[in-house]
Amino acid sequence: MTDLVLREQRGAAAHLIINRPDKLNSLNVPVFEALDAHVRAIAADPTGVAVVVLRGAGRCFSAGHDLGDIATGEKLPEPNYQSKVIERLANLPLPVISAVHGHCYTGALELALAGDLILAAESAKFADTHAKWALTPVWGLSQRLPRRVGTSKAREMMFTCRTYSGREAEAMGLANACFADDAFEAAIDAWTAEIAANSSFSHAANKRLLDRTDGLPLPAGLAHEVYRGEGVGPDMRDRIAAFSSRKKG
């Protein structure tokens, strides 16, 4: 594995850390290759991993797509490579948290939106600046952003290229929660521990259920839940027994 993305295990959480702090973690092909290697490794063997946290080293999450690479032309391993890596991250069968502090601009926002949840520090700065550079999104923003904040707010972000603070992101639903910077690490650990305490079977099944019914009419979504749901997990009996024992005690 390359050092451009580090993997750090904290309890049951695998932290994937974009590690290009001298470039504000700007995203180039080698960074995506490193991220892809970690994502594939977790997908192949998730033992000991209940949740994935994506974050950045140093001053920020990421300043976005490396504009120097865009200007000179990138050599991709395959067409649409970055969007495929982001899709593989989003499709991991366990919860993914994007933990954002500092800059999270444009391509970095597209990457962060692959998370099931976004946690923000007060220092976070979110923006979609594609229009500032005469670009359009190709890594999923046009689909994931309106699903998170609504079409009207997505249009505002895309048309104005404004920057939004962590608190503003929380208020609009872009971030699930926002924390003071000095409490951010503890908050991430608390969220991951709370998620890890629940059933990995349920997390994977519920994630698939939400993904597969997204956009369906209500009757079709309800029918999918009832008739195509995945039922109960192998840990159900043990969890109920443990709860009953604690209750008796």
WOHUHU-V217988 format. One record per run of one state. SS is the DSSP state (helix for helix, strand for strand, loop for the rest). FROM is the first residue (numbers start at 1). TO is the last residue. Records with the same first field share a line. If there is no record, write none. Layout:
# WOHUHU-V217988
SS = FROM-TO  FROM-TO
This chain:
# WOHUHU-V217988
loop = 1-4  11-12  19-20  24-26  28-28  45-50  57-61  63-64  66-66  73-80  91-94  101-102  106-106  113-116  122-124  128-129  134-140  150-150  161-162  173-176  180-180  197-199  214-217  229-235  249-249
strand = 5-10  13-18  27-27  51-56  62-62  65-65  95-100  103-105  117-121  125-127  163-165  177-179
helix = 21-23  29-44  67-72  81-90  107-112  130-133  141-149  151-160  166-172  181-196  200-213  218-228  236-248
